[in-house]
Amino acid sequence: MGRITSRVVKGKLLGITVAAVGLLVITVGPLTRVWGDAASQQPSAPLIALGFKFEGAAGCNNAKCHGGTAPNAAPKPAGNEYVTWSEKDKHAEAYKTLTKPESAKITQAMGLKEKPQDSPLCTNCHALVVPANLQMAKYNVREGVTCGACHGPYEKWAEPHNKEGGANDLRKKAGYTTLEAESLPYSTMSPEHQKLLKDVGLYDTRPILARAEKCTSCHLAIDAKLIEAGHPQPIFELAYYTGLENPHWREPGGYWDTKVWAAGQIICLRDAMTQLADRASAGASDKLIKDAYNQAMGHLEICRSIAGSALDGPAKDLKAAAGDKAKLATIAKSISGIAGKLTAPVAAMKPSAGNTAGAISKIVADSNVATDAGLRGAQQQALSLASLAGALKKGGNPAGIDPVQKAIDDKLLALVGDEATFKPDVFNAALKDVAAKVQPLLKGAEAVDLK
């Protein structure tokens, strides 16, 4: 994200996501949205339902394809995507996580007899499990979260994506009106994206909304019973974790990270509210509902920085409903719908120095986030500021940005990794220090309004 986070801070951040199990505790129990109605639907189930065959990541590891030892010069595809994924991306280690003793403790606490690596509850997100008749020669479940889990079954798009024009020709045939990542308006359920899926099995992660939906399907929603058994509740901030995971694709330049951040927050808001509604209506424990409330409220408070007044009333309603499970479920479901309507404006958003600064100015001045949403809110506030400061650096590299990023690392991110020691007043005091440092860089700030 425009800088390399210190080892100390990075260690704390990884602890946010994983607690006891390791970096990539990708979660289980995806939300009821995006692809269909099945509440128990696993993230890869819609891809498997297409009926096309899946290849393993090793099938892409050809020096002339994605297995190059060094990246090609732009604008060509990097060509070393497999190497980046296998050596630097924790998704490649997701299956290994299931072999650790901490994972076994979780399944044992749930009363499951099978090993974690044999349980669909775990492999749903930690691996790509497909039936034997859909496995190609190099398919290997032990590869973890592999190419097919994110990009879909290989069989139909393998040959055309290797030809001149590649995936862009497939996009055109599906009806894409533009090919530029900055302006692609397609979510997973867009007719064009669905046609690409159904015709050739390609899940297109170039549209930022579809990418965010794919990521949150594992990195946000989780069955409450897994949490009760000791599985960490994940948090997610798309722009920050994209940078942390060493992308194996080329991103647009300028202030693009601002748009990645905005899309991730809106999709996380939608899905966190659905998770809250699910827990409140299903009679989860007060502790788990409270944690889901804080997570959803954290995204809500952050999204208010770009949503104009669209979320002001809903935020008040959600606060007023705290403690009443029925009202919480109803209001959370309503806010999820509002967030869904904000996805189109996000897709049309043109990131700039002005709206990046505008988002920062609102987020850094909001002392209510940690107060209203506790640690979960503070995490989103700190991660968002880190992402947006990174966007400022990439887009314009203003004088004074390095001390600001260091302050965010040392004064904010360092405080949000441990619930037992987190104190909202200490965090807010640090937030004031960061605000003082960043203020001189926010001249020309423009309000962002997604309405």
C-alpha positions in Angstrom: 0.0 0.0 0.0 2.8 2.4 -0.8 5.0 1.3 2.1 6.3 -1.8 3.8 4.6 -2.2 7.2 7.1 -2.8 10.0 7.5 -6.4 11.2 6.1 -5.5 14.7 3.0 -3.9 13.3 2.5 -6.5 10.7 2.6 -9.2 13.4 -0.1 -7.4 15.3 -2.2 -7.0 12.1 -1.9 -10.7 11.3 -3.0 -11.4 14.9 -6.2 -9.5 14.1 -7.2 -12.0 11.5 -6.0 -15.2 13.0 -5.5 -15.2 16.7 -4.4 -18.8 17.2 -4.5 -20.6 13.9 -2.1 -18.8 11.5 -2.4 -16.0 8.9 -4.9 -17.4 6.6 -7.8 -18.6 8.7 -10.1 -18.1 5.8 -13.6 -18.3 7.2 -16.5 -20.6 6.7 -20.2 -20.1 6.3 -20.6 -17.5 3.5 -23.5 -15.1 3.5 -26.8 -15.6 1.7 -26.3 -13.3 -1.3 -24.5 -12.7 -4.6 -25.1 -16.1 -6.3 -28.3 -17.5 -4.9 -30.5 -18.4 -2.0 -28.8 -21.3 -0.3 -27.8 -20.3 3.2 -25.3 -23.1 3.5 -23.7 -22.4 0.2 -19.9 -22.6 0.2 -17.9 -20.0 -1.6 -16.9 -22.2 -4.5 -20.3 -24.0 -4.8 -21.5 -21.8 -7.7 -18.3 -22.4 -9.6 -18.6 -26.1 -9.2 -22.3 -26.0 -10.2 -21.2 -24.7 -13.6 -20.1 -28.3 -14.4 -16.8 -27.4 -15.9 -13.5 -29.0 -15.0 -10.9 -27.5 -12.6 -7.1 -27.6 -13.1 -4.6 -27.3 -10.4 -2.3 -24.3 -10.0 0.6 -26.4 -11.2 -1.1 -26.5 -14.6 -0.5 -22.7 -14.9 3.2 -23.1 -13.9 4.7 -22.9 -17.4 7.5 -20.5 -18.1 5.6 -19.3 -21.1 2.4 -18.8 -19.1 2.3 -17.8 -15.5 5.5 -19.5 -14.2 8.1 -17.0 -15.3 10.9 -16.3 -12.8 10.6 -12.5 -13.3 7.7 -10.3 -14.4 7.3 -9.1 -18.0 7.5 -5.4 -18.6 4.1 -3.6 -18.7 1.7 -3.6 -20.3 2.1 -7.3 -20.9 0.7 -9.6 -18.2 3.3 -10.2 -15.5 3.8 -13.8 -16.5 5.2 -14.8 -13.0 1.8 -15.0 -11.3 2.2 -18.6 -10.2 5.6 -17.8 -8.6 4.2 -14.8 -6.7 1.2 -16.8 -5.5 3.1 -19.9 -4.5 6.0 -18.1 -2.7 4.4 -14.9 -1.3 0.7 -15.4 -1.0 -0.7 -17.0 2.1 -3.7 -18.4 0.1 -1.2 -21.1 -1.0 -0.9 -22.1 2.6 -4.6 -22.3 3.5 -4.8 -26.1 3.4 -1.7 -26.5 5.5 -3.5 -24.4 8.2 -6.0 -27.3 8.6 -3.2 -29.7 9.6 -2.2 -27.6 12.6 -3.2 -28.7 16.2 -5.2 -25.4 16.7 -7.5 -26.4 13.8 -8.0 -29.8 15.3 -9.0 -28.3 18.6 -11.8 -26.3 16.8 -13.3 -29.3 15.1 -13.0 -31.3 18.3 -14.8 -28.6 20.2 -17.6 -28.8 17.6 -17.9 -32.6 18.2 -16.7 -33.4 14.7 -15.0 -36.8 14.2 -13.2 -36.1 11.0 -9.9 -34.2 10.7 -10.2 -30.5 9.7 -8.7 -31.3 6.3 -11.5 -33.8 5.7 -14.4 -31.6 7.0 -16.4 -29.5 4.5 -16.9 -27.0 7.3 -13.2 -26.2 7.0 -12.3 -27.0 3.4 -15.1 -24.8 2.1 -12.8 -21.9 2.5 -9.4 -23.4 3.1 -9.3 -25.3 -0.1 -11.0 -25.9 -3.4 -12.8 -29.2 -3.2 -14.4 -30.5 -6.4 -15.8 -33.9 -7.3 -13.6 -36.4 -9.1 -15.4 -36.0 -12.4 -14.5 -32.3 -12.5 -10.8 -32.7 -11.7 -8.2 -32.2 -14.4 -4.8 -33.9 -14.5 -3.0 -31.5 -12.1 -5.8 -30.8 -9.7 -4.6 -31.0 -6.1 -6.7 -30.1 -3.1 -3.6 -29.5 -1.0 -2.7 -26.5 -3.1 -5.1 -24.6 -0.9 -6.9 -21.5 -2.2 -5.7 -21.9 -5.7 -6.4 -20.3 -9.1 -9.7 -22.0 -9.7 -11.1 -20.9 -6.3 -10.9 -17.2 -7.4 -11.0 -17.4 -11.2 -13.3 -20.4 -11.8 -13.0 -23.8 -13.6 -10.2 -23.9 -16.2 -11.7 -26.2 -18.8 -13.5 -23.7 -21.1 -11.4 -20.6 -20.8 -8.0 -22.2 -20.8 -7.5 -22.2 -24.6 -9.1 -18.8 -25.4 -7.3 -16.9 -22.6 -3.9 -18.1 -24.0 -4.6 -16.6 -27.4 -4.0 -13.1 -28.6 -6.6 -10.9 -27.0 -6.9 -13.4 -24.2 -9.6 -12.8 -21.5 -10.5 -9.5 -23.1 -12.0 -11.2 -26.0 -14.1 -13.3 -23.6 -15.2 -10.2 -21.9 -16.3 -8.6 -25.1 -18.3 -11.7 -26.1 -20.0 -11.5 -22.7 -21.1 -7.9 -23.4 -18.6 -5.8 -21.5 -18.9 -2.2 -22.7 -15.4 -1.3 -21.4 -12.3 -3.2 -20.5 -10.6 -0.6 -18.3 -10.5 -1.7 -14.6 -11.1 1.9 -13.5 -14.6 2.0 -15.0 -15.9 -1.6 -15.0 -19.4 -1.5 -13.4 -19.9 -5.2 -13.0 -20.7 -7.0 -9.8 -21.0 -10.8 -9.6 -24.7 -10.7 -10.5 -24.4 -8.3 -13.4 -25.7 -10.0 -16.6 -22.3 -9.6 -18.3 -20.4 -11.2 -15.4 -23.0 -14.0 -15.2 -22.7 -14.7 -19.0 -18.9 -14.9 -18.7 -19.4 -17.4 -15.9 -22.0 -19.5 -17.5 -20.4 -19.6 -21.0 -16.8 -20.3 -20.1 -16.6 -20.6 -16.3 -14.5 -17.5 -15.8 -15.0 -15.5 -12.6 -13.7 -12.1 -13.6 -11.9 -10.4 -10.7 -11.0 -7.3 -12.8 -14.2 -5.5 -11.9 -13.5 -4.2 -8.4 -17.0 -5.0 -7.1 -16.8 -8.7 -8.2 -13.3 -8.9 -6.7 -14.6 -7.6 -3.4 -17.5 -10.0 -3.4 -15.2 -12.9 -4.0 -12.9 -11.9 -1.2 -15.5 -11.3 1.4 -17.3 -14.6 0.7 -14.5 -16.2 2.7 -12.9 -13.4 4.6 -15.9 -12.0 6.5 -18.8 -14.4 7.0 -18.4 -17.2 9.5 -20.8 -19.6 11.2 -21.4 -18.5 14.8 -20.8 -22.1 16.0 -17.3 -22.0 14.6 -16.6 -18.9 16.7 -17.9 -20.5 19.8 -15.6 -23.4 19.1 -12.6 -21.1 19.1 -12.2 -20.1 15.4 -11.2 -16.4 15.2 -13.7 -13.9 13.9 -12.1 -12.5 10.8 -11.9 -8.9 9.8 -11.3 -7.6 6.3 -10.2 -4.4 4.6 -9.7 -5.1 0.9 -7.2 -2.4 -0.1 -4.9 -3.0 2.9 -4.8 -6.8 2.7 -4.4 -6.7 -1.1 -1.1 -4.9 -0.6 -0.1 -7.2 2.3 -0.6 -10.2 0.2 1.7 -9.2 -2.7 -0.7 -9.0 -5.7 0.1 -11.3 -8.6 -1.8 -9.0 -11.0 -1.2 -5.5 -12.3 -3.2 -2.7 -10.8 -4.0 0.7 -12.3 -1.9 3.6 -11.1 -2.7 6.9 -9.6 -5.2 6.9 -6.7 -6.7 3.5 -7.7 -6.2 2.2 -4.1 -8.9 4.7 -3.0 -11.4 3.0 -5.2 -10.3 -0.5 -4.0 -10.8 0.7 -0.4 -14.3 2.2 -1.2 -15.5 -0.9 -3.0 -14.2 -3.2 -0.2 -15.8 -1.1 2.5 -19.2 -1.0 0.8 -19.3 -4.8 0.1 -18.0 -5.5 3.7 -20.8 -3.2 5.0 -23.4 -5.2 3.0 -22.1 -8.5 4.2 -21.4 -7.6 7.8 -24.9 -6.3 8.1 -26.2 -9.6 6.7 -24.1 -11.5 9.2 -25.5 -9.4 12.0 -29.0 -10.0 10.8 -28.4 -13.7 10.6 -27.0 -14.0 14.1 -29.6 -11.8 15.7 -32.5 -13.7 14.0 -30.9 -17.1 14.7 -30.6 -16.6 18.4 -26.8 -16.5 18.7 -25.3 -15.7 22.0 -25.2 -12.1 23.2 -21.4 -12.1 22.9 -21.4 -13.2 19.3 -24.2 -10.7 18.4 -22.3 -7.9 20.1 -19.2 -8.8 18.1 -21.2 -8.9 14.8 -22.8 -5.6 15.8 -19.4 -4.0 16.4 -18.1 -5.3 13.1 -21.1 -4.1 11.1 -21.1 -0.8 13.0 -17.4 -0.3 12.2 -17.9 -0.6 8.5 -21.0 1.6 8.8 -19.1 4.4 10.5 -16.3 4.2 7.9 -18.7 4.1 5.0 -20.4 7.3 6.2 -17.3 9.1 5.1 -18.2 8.5 1.4 -22.0 7.9 1.5 -23.1 11.5 2.1 -26.2 11.4 4.3 -27.4 8.1 3.1 -26.2 6.2 6.1 -26.8 8.8 8.8 -30.3 7.8 9.7 -29.6 4.0 9.5 -26.6 4.5 11.9 -28.9 6.1 14.5 -31.5 3.4 14.0 -28.9 0.6 14.5 -27.6 2.2 17.7 -31.1 2.5 19.0 -31.8 -1.1 18.3 -28.9 -2.4 20.3 -30.1 -5.0 22.8 -33.3 -5.9 20.8 -32.5 -8.9 18.6 -35.6 -8.6 16.5 -35.0 -4.9 15.7 -31.4 -5.5 15.1 -32.1 -8.2 12.5 -34.6 -6.0 10.7 -32.5 -2.9 10.7 -29.3 -4.7 9.8 -31.1 -6.4 6.8 -32.3 -3.0 5.7 -28.9 -1.4 5.9 -27.5 -4.3 3.9 -29.9 -3.4 1.2 -28.9 0.2 1.3 -25.2 -0.8 0.9 -26.2 -2.9 -2.1 -27.6 0.2 -3.8 -24.4 2.1 -3.1 -22.3 -0.4 -5.1 -23.1 1.2 -8.5 -21.9 4.7 -7.4 -18.7 3.1 -6.1 -18.2 1.5 -9.5 -18.6 4.9 -11.1 -16.3 6.6 -8.7 -13.2 8.3 -10.1 -10.5 8.3 -7.4 -8.5 11.4 -7.1 -6.3 13.4 -4.8 -9.3 15.4 -3.7 -11.7 12.6 -2.8 -8.8 10.6 -1.2 -8.0 13.5 1.0 -11.8 14.1 1.6 -12.2 10.5 2.9 -9.1 10.8 5.1 -10.3 14.1 6.6 -13.6 12.6 7.7 -12.3 9.3 9.0 -9.4 10.8 11.0 -11.6 13.3 12.7 -14.3 10.8 13.8 -13.7 9.9 17.4 -17.0 8.0 17.6 -15.9 4.9 15.7 -13.9 3.3 18.5 -16.5 4.5 21.0 -19.5 3.1 19.1 -17.9 0.0 17.6 -15.1 -0.9 20.0 -12.0 -2.8 18.7 -13.8 -3.8 15.5 -14.5 -0.2 14.6 -11.0 0.9 15.5 -9.5 -1.8 13.3 -11.4 -0.5 10.3 -10.5 3.1 11.1 -6.8 2.3 11.4 -6.7 0.0 8.3 -8.7 2.5 6.2 -6.3 5.3 7.1 -3.4 3.1 6.2 -4.9 2.3 2.9 -5.8 5.9 2.0 -2.5 7.2 3.1 -0.9 4.6 0.8 -3.2 5.9 -2.0 -1.9 9.4 -1.4 1.6 8.2 -1.6 1.1 6.2 -4.8 -1.0 8.9 -6.4 1.0 12.1 -5.6 3.7 11.2 -3.0 3.2 14.6 -1.2 5.9 15.8 1.1 5.3 14.7 4.7 3.4 11.4 3.8 6.1 9.1 5.2 5.8 10.5 8.8 2.1 10.2 8.5 2.3 6.5 7.4 4.7 5.8 10.2 2.3 7.4 12.7 -0.5 5.3 11.5 1.6 2.2 11.9 3.0 3.1 15.2 0.1 4.9 16.9 -3.0 3.3 15.4 -2.3 -0.1 13.9 -0.2 -1.1 16.9 -3.2 -0.6 19.2 -5.8 -2.7 17.4 -4.5 -6.2 17.6 -5.5 -7.3 21.1 -9.1 -7.0 22.4 -7.9 -7.6 26.0 -5.8 -4.5 26.0 -7.7 -2.3 23.6 -8.9 1.0 25.1 -11.0 3.4 23.0 -9.7 6.5 24.8 -6.1 5.6 24.2 -6.9 4.9 20.5 -8.7 8.2 20.1 -5.8 10.1 21.7 -3.5 8.5 19.1 -6.0 9.4 16.4 -5.7 13.1 17.3 -1.9 12.8 16.9 -2.3 11.3 13.5 -4.9 13.9 12.5 -2.5 16.7 13.4 0.2 15.2 11.2 -2.0 14.5 8.2 -3.9 17.7 8.2 -1.3 19.7 6.1 -1.6 17.1 3.4 -5.4 17.5 3.0 -5.6 20.8 1.2 -8.0 20.5 -1.7 -10.0 17.8 0.0 -13.3 17.1 -1.8 -16.4 15.6 -0.2 -17.3 12.1 -1.4 -21.0 11.4 -1.9 -22.0 8.1 -3.4 -25.7 9.0 -3.6 
